[in-house]
Amino acid sequence: MRAAMLRSLVVSLALLLASTLTAQDWPQWGRTSLHDGIAVGPGDRFDRIEAQVVIDPFAQQERDASGFDSILVHYPVPLVDGNDVYLLEKSGTFSTRQTSETQRWNVKNMRRTTAGLTKQWMFASDWMPAPSARPNGGPSWEPVFHPALSADAVWVPGAGGTMFKVRRTDGVQLARVNPFGNTINSTIYVAGPPAIDAGGNVFYNAMQLSASAPWTADPGGAWLVRIAANGTTSMVSFGTLVPSPAPDALCTTQFAQGLSDLPLPPSRNAVAPTARCGPQRPGLNVAPAIAADGTIYTISRAHLNDRYGFLVAVNANLTPKWAASLRERFNDGCNVGLPQNGAPGGCRADSITGVDPTDNLRGSGRIQDDSTSSPVVLPDGNVLYGAYTRYNYSQGHLMKFSAAGDFIGAYGFGWDVTPAVWSHDGTYSIVMKENRYNAGSYCRSDVCLPRNISAPNDPEGYFVTQLDSNLRVEWQYRNTESRECERFGDTIVCSPPVTSHGFEWCVNALAVDRFGVVYANSEDGNLYAISQGGGLRQRIFLDTALGAAYTPLAIGGDGKIYTQNNGTLFVITSNGRRRAAGKS
């Protein structure tokens, strides 16, 4: 009894702290610097679309350039404080990820008035995304441009690893903070969203890339940056935070995957090849998380090998605390999560049970630069991170670590998601998407059969999943939409059924209101509200069913939902009715 009461008190205090980290309704990635994604109150009913604002005029060109009608862009979450909304607005001219960048990224302040959403000001940043260099590494998706709100300012990423401080009332630049000197070095990039703690201190990751070979040559540096509330700056290098493996150390890669090499591993005791690791640097889209005790959590990886990743804990004064490796943490590969050894889609017949067939070792959490997963600090002080793994049909793993850096366990989906956390009844639940893709089992060859053939008892399916604090499933909601729809004014036109497996959840950061209602976007073009227990509360169609950008959403303090589809912001609201606690 006494232990239960103590646990309840700890959770309550953590929840109180999270709610007081900022005064704004939704000021940053994950709403608070814990990244818990929980709103200050209940969300509205989906009675109507109150407003629409185009944030990306190049959405159709993005779809056309992808070759498969998808928007390969990571958008920021809409920032909300009362009647003020702070949005991305792109300008310039469209350019693909393989050409010189001619697009421009701006922050626009819109205000809700009796006349609707009206523009107050727009601030033009000179931020540029880290370059793409496919097939030589680097992101194929556009990295995220993401501002954040403090009490009196909007912090806007700029060129050269700088951060603009912009006055919220009128968009006037108050300062340009440059931790790297007096000149702008265009090879230094802000890597991911900034995070702002309870004291108004701003934290973000930055890295310097080679201008000629950004993803194959060593970076010029990589840093966790702190801008104190008084404007002073400090930073620590990722090489200091993660001293091992050294840049010149040899890191395990993977076996060749030509047809003559498959199935994998090549033999029971095969040893995968090695190659130079490269220096440590942040994952490209990671937002640092800040715990109640001031500990900063971020993600590091070897520049030349995404299989050598770390969850990094940093003291408030930017001295290293610990670095927990993501390597060889799983035992769910050959003969476990994959078809039986020797069966179609499975590993070689005599393979060791549980290993990742691509390197013949226990599975490792990988840090891919097309991911936007960020650490989440839980009410009990433990930390979550969603890492990539290819060998389990590209589902990844949600990994859980203690505040001391001990690996606690994992759940078999985690790819590109920052989960939300709902505190309740003296404990908490973890809410995430779970996309069971129809990918090849562990490679792209026909030898690695797609899921629907190689795992007929666990076919393709797309779920919102709620886990308990021990990563056990509490409930799931499955997307069952079969049609592709499109909005034409007030008319929604739908095709005949095009799938029997539903549509992917295209959100990379879910939201949950204070009563546990879960909000998420789907590639079917709908915004969903899912009640506790996994029942559908409501859904509302936005604009278009498409391979959507990974679009986070926000819930205002008044319950309005700010969400995105096809390069457009949608404000969803009720007809004046507020939902009672726990009621649909």
C-alpha positions as CSV (number, residue, x, y, z in Angstrom):
1,M,0.0,0.0,0.0
2,R,2.8,2.4,1.0
3,A,4.7,1.7,-2.2
4,A,1.6,2.3,-4.3
5,M,0.9,5.6,-2.6
6,L,4.5,6.7,-3.2
7,R,4.3,5.7,-6.8
8,S,1.1,7.7,-7.2
9,L,2.7,10.7,-5.6
10,V,5.7,10.5,-7.9
11,V,3.5,10.3,-11.0
12,S,1.4,13.2,-9.8
13,L,4.4,15.4,-9.2
14,A,5.8,14.6,-12.6
15,L,2.5,15.4,-14.2
16,L,2.3,18.7,-12.3
17,L,5.8,19.6,-13.5
18,A,5.1,18.7,-17.1
19,S,2.0,20.9,-17.0
20,T,4.0,23.9,-15.7
21,L,7.0,23.6,-18.0
22,T,5.4,26.2,-20.3
23,A,2.3,28.4,-20.1
24,Q,1.5,27.8,-23.8
25,D,-1.1,25.3,-25.1
26,W,1.3,23.5,-27.4
27,P,4.7,25.3,-27.6
28,Q,7.1,22.7,-29.0
29,W,7.6,19.2,-30.2
30,G,5.7,16.8,-28.0
31,R,4.1,19.9,-26.2
32,T,6.5,19.8,-23.2
33,S,10.2,19.3,-23.0
34,L,9.4,15.8,-21.8
35,H,7.8,15.2,-25.2
36,D,4.8,13.5,-23.6
37,G,2.2,14.7,-26.1
38,I,-0.5,15.3,-23.5
39,A,-2.9,18.2,-23.8
40,V,-3.8,20.6,-21.0
41,G,-7.5,19.7,-21.3
42,P,-10.1,17.8,-23.3
43,G,-10.2,17.8,-27.1
44,D,-13.2,19.1,-29.0
45,R,-15.7,17.1,-30.9
46,F,-15.1,16.9,-34.7
47,D,-18.2,18.9,-35.7
48,R,-16.6,21.1,-38.4
49,I,-13.5,22.4,-40.1
50,E,-13.2,25.9,-38.7
51,A,-10.3,27.0,-40.9
52,Q,-7.8,25.9,-43.5
53,V,-4.4,27.4,-44.2
54,V,-1.9,26.3,-46.9
55,I,1.5,25.8,-45.3
56,D,3.2,24.1,-48.3
57,P,2.3,25.4,-51.7
58,F,4.6,22.8,-53.2
59,A,2.6,19.8,-52.0
60,Q,1.5,18.7,-55.4
61,Q,5.0,19.0,-56.8
62,E,6.3,17.0,-53.9
63,R,3.8,14.3,-54.7
64,D,4.7,14.3,-58.4
65,A,8.5,14.3,-57.7
66,S,8.2,11.3,-55.3
67,G,7.1,9.0,-58.2
68,F,4.4,7.4,-56.0
69,D,2.1,10.2,-55.0
70,S,3.7,10.9,-51.6
71,I,4.9,14.0,-49.8
72,L,8.4,13.1,-48.5
73,V,8.5,16.0,-46.0
74,H,8.7,16.1,-42.2
75,Y,6.5,19.1,-41.1
76,P,6.6,20.8,-37.8
77,V,3.8,20.6,-35.2
78,P,1.6,23.7,-35.2
79,L,2.5,25.8,-32.2
80,V,-0.5,27.1,-30.2
81,D,-0.9,29.6,-27.5
82,G,-4.4,30.9,-26.8
83,N,-5.7,32.5,-30.1
84,D,-2.2,32.6,-31.6
85,V,-1.0,29.8,-34.0
86,Y,2.6,29.7,-35.3
87,L,3.0,27.8,-38.6
88,L,5.4,26.8,-41.2
89,E,4.9,28.6,-44.5
90,K,7.1,27.7,-47.5
91,S,8.0,30.1,-50.2
92,G,10.5,30.4,-53.1
93,T,10.4,27.9,-55.9
94,F,10.1,24.1,-55.7
95,S,13.3,22.0,-55.8
96,T,13.9,18.3,-55.3
97,R,16.1,16.9,-52.6
98,Q,18.8,16.1,-55.3
99,T,19.1,19.7,-56.5
100,S,20.3,23.0,-55.1
101,E,17.7,24.2,-52.6
102,T,15.5,27.1,-53.8
103,Q,12.7,26.7,-51.3
104,R,12.5,29.0,-48.3
105,W,11.2,28.2,-44.8
106,N,9.2,30.8,-42.9
107,V,7.3,31.1,-39.6
108,K,3.8,32.7,-39.9
109,N,1.8,33.9,-36.9
110,M,-2.0,33.5,-37.4
111,R,-4.6,34.7,-34.9
112,R,-8.1,33.4,-34.4
113,T,-10.5,36.3,-34.6
114,T,-14.2,36.7,-35.3
115,A,-13.2,36.9,-38.9
116,G,-11.3,33.6,-38.7
117,L,-7.6,32.9,-38.8
118,T,-5.9,36.2,-39.8
119,K,-2.2,36.7,-40.6
120,Q,-0.3,38.8,-38.1
121,W,3.2,38.6,-39.3
122,M,5.7,36.3,-41.1
123,F,9.4,35.8,-40.3
124,A,11.7,34.6,-43.1
125,S,14.4,32.3,-41.9
126,D,17.6,31.5,-43.9
127,W,17.6,27.9,-42.5
128,M,18.4,25.2,-45.0
129,P,17.9,21.4,-44.7
130,A,20.9,19.1,-44.5
131,P,21.6,18.0,-48.1
132,S,20.5,14.7,-49.6
133,A,23.1,12.6,-51.3
134,R,21.3,9.4,-52.3
135,P,22.5,6.8,-52.8
136,N,25.5,7.8,-50.7
137,G,23.6,8.2,-47.5
138,G,21.7,11.1,-46.0
139,P,18.0,11.6,-45.8
140,S,15.6,11.0,-48.7
141,W,12.9,12.9,-46.8
142,E,13.1,16.6,-46.2
143,P,14.4,17.2,-42.7
144,V,12.1,19.1,-40.3
145,F,12.2,22.9,-39.9
146,H,10.8,23.4,-36.4
147,P,10.4,26.5,-34.3
148,A,9.5,26.6,-30.5
149,L,7.8,29.1,-28.2
150,S,9.1,30.6,-25.0
151,A,7.2,33.1,-22.9
152,D,8.0,36.1,-25.1
153,A,9.7,34.7,-28.2
154,V,9.6,32.3,-31.1
155,W,12.9,30.5,-31.5
156,V,13.5,29.8,-35.2
157,P,16.3,27.7,-36.6
158,G,18.6,29.6,-39.0
159,A,21.5,28.9,-41.3
160,G,24.9,28.0,-39.9
161,G,23.6,26.3,-36.8
162,T,22.1,29.6,-35.5
163,M,18.8,30.3,-33.7
164,F,16.7,33.4,-34.3
165,K,14.9,34.9,-31.3
166,V,11.8,36.5,-32.7
167,R,9.4,38.7,-30.7
168,R,6.0,37.0,-30.6
169,T,3.9,40.1,-30.7
170,D,5.1,41.4,-34.1
171,G,7.7,39.1,-35.6
172,V,10.6,41.4,-35.1
173,Q,14.0,39.8,-34.8
174,L,15.4,40.3,-31.3
175,A,18.6,38.4,-31.7
176,R,20.4,35.9,-33.8
177,V,22.3,33.6,-31.5
178,N,25.4,32.1,-33.1
179,P,27.3,29.7,-30.8
180,F,29.9,29.2,-33.6
181,G,31.4,32.7,-33.9
182,N,30.6,35.9,-35.7
183,T,30.2,34.5,-39.2
184,I,27.6,32.2,-40.7
185,N,29.1,28.8,-41.7
186,S,26.7,27.3,-44.2
187,T,28.0,23.8,-43.7
188,I,26.7,23.8,-40.1
189,Y,23.0,22.7,-39.7
190,V,20.5,22.8,-37.0
191,A,19.6,19.1,-36.6
192,G,16.1,18.7,-35.4
193,P,13.6,20.8,-33.3
194,P,14.8,22.9,-30.3
195,A,13.5,22.1,-26.9
196,I,12.8,24.7,-24.2
197,D,12.9,23.8,-20.5
198,A,11.0,25.2,-17.5
199,G,13.6,27.9,-17.0
200,G,13.4,29.2,-20.6
201,N,16.7,27.6,-21.7
202,V,16.8,26.4,-25.3
203,F,18.6,23.1,-26.3
204,Y,19.2,21.8,-29.8
205,N,21.5,19.6,-31.8
206,A,23.8,20.9,-34.6
207,M,26.4,19.4,-36.9
208,Q,28.8,20.4,-39.6
209,L,28.9,18.4,-42.8
210,S,31.4,18.2,-45.6
211,A,30.3,20.5,-48.5
212,S,31.5,18.0,-51.1
213,A,30.7,14.6,-49.4
214,P,28.3,15.3,-46.5
215,W,27.4,11.6,-45.8
216,T,30.7,9.9,-46.7
217,A,33.3,12.2,-45.3
218,D,33.7,12.9,-41.6
219,P,31.6,15.8,-40.2
220,G,33.5,18.9,-39.1
221,G,31.8,18.7,-35.7
222,A,28.6,17.8,-33.9
223,W,27.3,19.5,-30.8
224,L,24.5,19.8,-28.2
225,V,23.9,23.5,-27.9
226,R,22.4,25.4,-24.9
227,I,21.1,29.0,-25.1
228,A,20.5,30.1,-21.6
229,A,17.5,32.3,-20.7
230,N,19.9,35.2,-20.4
231,G,21.2,34.7,-24.0
232,T,24.6,33.2,-23.2
233,T,25.6,30.0,-25.1
234,S,27.5,26.8,-24.3
235,M,27.8,23.5,-26.1
236,V,29.4,20.1,-25.8
237,S,30.6,17.9,-28.6
238,F,29.1,14.5,-29.4
239,G,32.6,13.1,-29.4
240,T,32.8,14.1,-25.7
241,L,29.4,12.7,-24.9
242,V,30.1,9.4,-26.7
243,P,33.9,8.7,-26.8
244,S,33.6,5.1,-28.0
245,P,33.7,3.8,-30.6
246,A,36.4,6.1,-31.9
247,P,36.0,7.5,-35.4
248,D,38.7,5.2,-36.8
249,A,37.4,2.1,-35.1
250,L,35.9,-0.7,-37.2
251,C,32.2,-1.2,-36.8
252,T,30.2,-4.2,-38.0
253,T,28.2,-3.6,-41.1
254,Q,26.0,-6.2,-42.9
255,F,26.4,-9.2,-45.2
256,A,26.0,-8.8,-48.9
257,Q,22.5,-9.3,-50.1
258,G,22.8,-10.4,-53.7
259,L,20.7,-13.3,-54.8
260,S,23.6,-15.7,-54.5
261,D,24.1,-14.6,-50.9
262,L,20.6,-15.3,-49.7
263,P,19.1,-16.5,-47.5
264,L,21.0,-14.9,-44.6
265,P,23.1,-15.3,-42.6
266,P,25.6,-17.0,-45.0
267,S,26.3,-19.7,-42.3
268,R,25.5,-20.4,-38.7
269,N,28.8,-18.8,-37.5
270,A,29.3,-16.2,-40.2
271,V,30.9,-12.9,-39.2
272,A,29.7,-9.8,-40.9
273,P,32.2,-7.4,-42.5
274,T,33.4,-4.2,-40.8
275,A,34.1,-0.7,-41.9
276,R,35.2,2.5,-40.4
277,C,32.6,3.9,-37.9
278,G,33.1,7.6,-38.4
279,P,32.6,10.2,-35.6
280,Q,29.5,10.4,-33.4
281,R,26.8,13.0,-34.3
282,P,23.1,13.5,-33.7
283,G,20.3,11.8,-35.5
284,L,19.1,14.4,-38.0
285,N,15.6,15.1,-36.7
286,V,16.0,14.5,-33.0
287,A,14.6,17.0,-30.4
288,P,16.4,16.8,-27.1
289,A,14.2,16.0,-24.1
290,I,14.7,17.5,-20.6
291,A,13.8,15.7,-17.4
292,A,12.5,17.2,-14.2
293,D,16.0,17.0,-12.7
294,G,17.5,19.0,-15.6
295,T,19.0,15.9,-17.4
296,I,19.0,16.4,-21.2
297,Y,18.5,13.3,-23.3
298,T,19.4,13.2,-27.0
299,I,20.4,10.6,-29.6
300,S,23.8,10.0,-31.1
301,R,25.0,7.7,-33.9
302,A,28.2,6.9,-35.8
303,H,28.2,9.0,-38.9
304,L,29.1,6.2,-41.2
305,N,27.1,3.4,-39.5
306,D,23.5,3.8,-38.2
307,R,23.9,0.5,-36.3
308,Y,26.0,2.2,-33.6
309,G,23.5,4.5,-31.9
310,F,23.2,5.7,-28.3
311,L,20.7,7.3,-26.0
312,V,22.8,10.0,-24.3
313,A,22.1,11.6,-20.9
314,V,23.8,15.0,-20.3
315,N,23.9,16.9,-17.0
316,A,22.3,20.4,-16.9
317,N,25.8,21.9,-17.1
318,L,26.5,19.9,-20.3
319,T,28.9,17.5,-18.8
320,P,28.4,13.8,-19.8
321,K,26.2,11.7,-17.5
322,W,26.0,8.4,-19.4
323,A,25.6,7.0,-22.9
324,A,23.5,3.8,-23.3
325,S,24.2,1.8,-26.5
326,L,21.3,0.6,-28.6
327,R,23.4,-2.3,-30.0
328,E,22.5,-6.0,-29.6
329,R,19.5,-5.4,-27.4
330,F,17.0,-7.7,-29.1
331,N,16.6,-11.4,-29.5
332,D,13.6,-11.6,-31.8
333,G,15.1,-12.2,-35.3
334,C,15.7,-15.6,-36.9
335,N,13.1,-18.3,-35.9
336,V,11.3,-15.8,-33.6
337,G,9.7,-12.8,-35.3
338,L,10.6,-14.2,-38.7
339,P,9.3,-17.4,-40.4
340,Q,11.0,-20.6,-39.3
341,N,14.6,-21.1,-40.3
342,G,14.7,-22.6,-43.7
343,A,11.1,-21.6,-44.6
344,P,10.4,-19.1,-47.3
345,G,11.1,-15.6,-46.0
346,G,13.1,-17.0,-43.1
347,C,16.7,-17.3,-42.2
348,R,19.1,-20.0,-43.4
349,A,18.1,-23.4,-42.1
350,D,20.8,-23.7,-39.4
351,S,20.8,-20.1,-38.2
352,I,21.1,-19.2,-34.5
353,T,17.7,-18.4,-33.1
354,G,16.9,-14.7,-32.4
355,V,19.7,-13.1,-34.4
356,D,19.4,-10.3,-36.9
357,P,20.1,-12.3,-40.2
358,T,21.9,-9.3,-41.8
359,D,24.8,-9.3,-39.3
360,N,24.3,-12.6,-37.3
361,L,24.2,-10.7,-34.0
362,R,21.4,-9.8,-31.6
363,G,19.3,-7.1,-33.0
364,S,20.4,-3.4,-32.7
365,G,18.4,-0.2,-32.6
366,R,19.4,1.8,-35.6
367,I,19.3,5.6,-36.0
368,Q,18.2,6.6,-39.5
369,D,18.2,10.2,-40.7
370,D,14.7,9.8,-42.2
371,S,13.3,9.2,-38.7
372,T,11.9,11.9,-36.5
373,S,11.8,9.8,-33.3
374,S,12.9,11.7,-30.2
375,P,13.4,10.7,-26.6
376,V,10.4,10.8,-24.2
377,V,10.8,11.2,-20.5
378,L,8.2,9.1,-18.6
379,P,6.6,10.1,-15.3
380,D,8.7,7.6,-13.4
381,G,11.9,9.1,-14.9
382,N,12.5,6.2,-17.4
383,V,13.1,7.1,-21.0
384,L,11.7,5.9,-24.3
385,Y,13.2,6.0,-27.8
386,G,11.8,4.5,-31.1
387,A,14.7,3.0,-33.1
388,Y,14.7,1.4,-36.6
389,T,15.2,-2.3,-37.2
390,R,15.0,-3.7,-40.7
391,Y,14.9,-7.4,-39.9
392,N,11.4,-7.4,-38.4
393,Y,9.6,-6.2,-41.5
394,S,11.0,-2.7,-41.0
395,Q,8.9,-2.1,-37.9
396,G,11.7,-1.0,-35.5
397,H,11.5,-1.2,-31.7
398,L,10.3,1.1,-29.0
399,M,13.2,0.9,-26.4
400,K,12.9,1.7,-22.7
401,F,15.8,2.7,-20.5
402,S,16.0,3.6,-16.8
403,A,17.2,7.1,-15.6
404,A,20.5,5.4,-14.9
405,G,20.9,4.2,-18.5
406,D,20.0,0.5,-17.9
407,F,18.1,-1.1,-20.8
408,I,14.7,-2.3,-19.5
409,G,13.0,-3.8,-22.5
410,A,11.4,-3.1,-25.9
411,Y,8.2,-3.4,-27.9
412,G,8.3,-4.7,-31.5
413,F,7.4,-1.4,-33.2
414,G,9.0,1.9,-32.9
415,W,10.0,3.2,-36.3
416,D,9.6,7.0,-36.7
417,V,7.3,7.8,-33.8
418,T,7.5,9.9,-30.6
419,P,4.8,8.3,-28.4
420,A,2.4,10.2,-26.2
421,V,2.1,9.4,-22.5
422,W,-1.2,9.4,-20.7
423,S,-0.9,9.6,-16.9
424,H,-3.9,8.1,-15.0
425,D,-4.8,6.1,-11.8
426,G,-1.3,6.4,-10.3
427,T,0.4,5.0,-13.4
428,Y,0.7,5.8,-17.1
429,S,0.1,4.4,-20.5
430,I,2.1,4.8,-23.7
431,V,0.3,5.6,-27.0
432,M,1.9,5.0,-30.4
433,K,1.3,4.0,-33.9
434,E,2.0,0.5,-35.0
435,N,2.3,-0.1,-38.7
436,R,2.7,-3.7,-39.7
437,Y,4.0,-3.1,-43.2
438,N,3.8,-5.6,-46.0
439,A,7.6,-5.4,-46.4
440,G,10.0,-8.1,-47.2
441,S,11.0,-10.0,-44.0
442,Y,14.5,-8.7,-43.7
443,C,15.6,-7.6,-47.2
444,R,14.2,-6.4,-50.5
445,S,14.9,-9.4,-52.6
446,D,12.1,-11.9,-53.6
447,V,13.9,-14.4,-51.3
448,C,12.6,-12.2,-48.4
449,L,8.9,-12.7,-49.1
450,P,6.5,-9.9,-48.2
451,R,4.7,-10.2,-44.9
452,N,1.3,-11.2,-46.3
453,I,3.0,-14.3,-47.9
454,S,5.7,-15.2,-45.4
455,A,3.6,-14.4,-42.3
456,P,-0.1,-15.1,-43.2
457,N,-1.1,-15.4,-39.5
458,D,0.3,-11.9,-38.9
459,P,-0.7,-10.0,-42.1
460,E,-0.3,-6.3,-43.0
461,G,-2.3,-4.1,-40.6
462,Y,-2.2,-0.5,-39.2
463,F,-2.9,0.1,-35.6
464,V,-2.9,2.7,-32.9
465,T,-1.6,0.8,-29.9
466,Q,-1.7,1.7,-26.2
467,L,0.9,0.0,-23.9
468,D,1.1,-0.1,-20.2
469,S,4.1,1.1,-18.2
470,N,5.7,-2.3,-18.8
471,L,5.3,-2.2,-22.6
472,R,2.4,-4.7,-22.6
473,V,-0.5,-4.0,-24.9
474,E,-3.6,-2.5,-23.3
475,W,-5.7,-2.1,-26.4
476,Q,-5.4,-1.5,-30.2
477,Y,-7.4,0.3,-32.8
478,R,-7.1,-0.9,-36.3
479,N,-7.6,1.2,-39.4
480,T,-10.1,-0.6,-41.6
481,E,-10.7,2.1,-44.3
482,S,-10.6,0.5,-47.8
483,R,-11.3,3.5,-50.1
484,E,-9.2,6.5,-51.3
485,C,-11.1,9.8,-51.0
486,E,-10.6,13.4,-52.0
487,R,-12.4,16.6,-51.0
488,F,-13.8,19.0,-53.6
489,G,-15.3,21.8,-51.5
490,D,-18.0,20.4,-49.4
491,T,-18.1,17.2,-51.5
492,I,-16.1,14.1,-50.7
493,V,-15.5,11.7,-53.6
494,C,-14.3,8.1,-52.8
495,S,-13.1,5.3,-55.0
496,P,-14.2,1.7,-54.8
497,P,-12.2,-0.3,-52.3
498,V,-8.4,-0.3,-53.1
499,T,-7.1,-2.2,-50.0
500,S,-8.2,-4.9,-47.6
501,H,-5.5,-4.0,-45.1
502,G,-6.4,-0.4,-44.2
503,F,-4.2,2.6,-44.4
504,E,-0.9,3.6,-42.6
505,W,-1.0,5.9,-39.7
506,C,1.0,8.9,-41.0
507,V,1.6,10.7,-37.7
508,N,5.1,10.8,-36.1
509,A,3.9,12.3,-32.8
510,L,0.5,11.4,-31.5
511,A,-1.5,13.5,-29.1
512,V,-3.7,12.5,-26.2
513,D,-6.1,14.7,-24.2
514,R,-6.4,14.8,-20.4
515,F,-9.1,12.1,-20.5
516,G,-7.1,9.7,-22.6
517,V,-8.7,10.3,-26.0
518,V,-6.1,9.7,-28.6
519,Y,-5.7,11.8,-31.8
520,A,-3.9,10.7,-34.9
521,N,-3.8,11.2,-38.7
522,S,-4.1,8.4,-41.2
523,E,-3.0,8.2,-44.9
524,D,-6.7,7.6,-45.6
525,G,-7.1,11.4,-45.2
526,N,-9.0,11.3,-41.9
527,L,-8.2,12.6,-38.4
528,Y,-9.2,10.1,-35.8
529,A,-10.2,10.4,-32.2
530,I,-10.0,7.0,-30.4
531,S,-11.5,6.5,-26.9
532,Q,-9.8,4.6,-24.1
533,G,-10.3,0.9,-24.7
534,G,-9.7,1.3,-28.5
535,G,-13.2,2.3,-29.7
536,L,-13.6,4.9,-32.4
537,R,-15.0,8.1,-31.0
538,Q,-15.0,10.2,-34.2
539,R,-13.2,10.8,-37.4
540,I,-13.3,13.6,-39.9
541,F,-12.1,13.7,-43.5
542,L,-9.6,16.5,-44.2
543,D,-8.5,16.8,-47.9
544,T,-6.9,13.8,-49.6
545,A,-5.9,10.2,-49.1
546,L,-2.3,10.0,-50.1
547,G,1.1,8.8,-49.0
548,A,1.2,11.6,-46.6
549,A,3.9,13.6,-45.0
550,Y,4.5,12.6,-41.4
551,T,2.3,15.2,-39.8
552,P,2.2,15.8,-36.0
553,L,-0.8,17.6,-34.5
554,A,-1.6,19.9,-31.6
555,I,-4.5,20.4,-29.2
556,G,-5.2,23.9,-28.1
557,G,-6.1,24.8,-24.5
558,D,-9.7,25.4,-25.7
559,G,-9.9,21.9,-27.2
560,K,-9.5,22.8,-30.9
561,I,-7.4,20.4,-32.9
562,Y,-4.7,21.7,-35.3
563,T,-3.8,19.1,-37.8
564,Q,-2.4,18.8,-41.3
565,N,-3.0,17.0,-44.6
566,N,-1.7,17.6,-48.2
567,G,0.3,20.6,-47.2
568,T,-2.6,22.4,-45.5
569,L,-3.4,23.1,-41.8
570,F,-6.9,22.2,-40.6
571,V,-8.5,23.6,-37.5
572,I,-11.1,21.2,-36.2
573,T,-13.7,22.3,-33.6
574,S,-17.1,21.6,-32.1
575,N,-20.3,23.6,-32.5
576,G,-19.9,25.1,-29.0
577,R,-20.4,21.9,-27.0
578,R,-17.6,20.8,-24.7
579,R,-17.2,17.1,-23.8
580,A,-17.6,16.2,-20.2
581,A,-14.8,14.4,-18.5
582,G,-14.4,10.8,-19.9
583,K,-17.6,11.1,-22.0
584,S,-17.9,10.7,-25.8
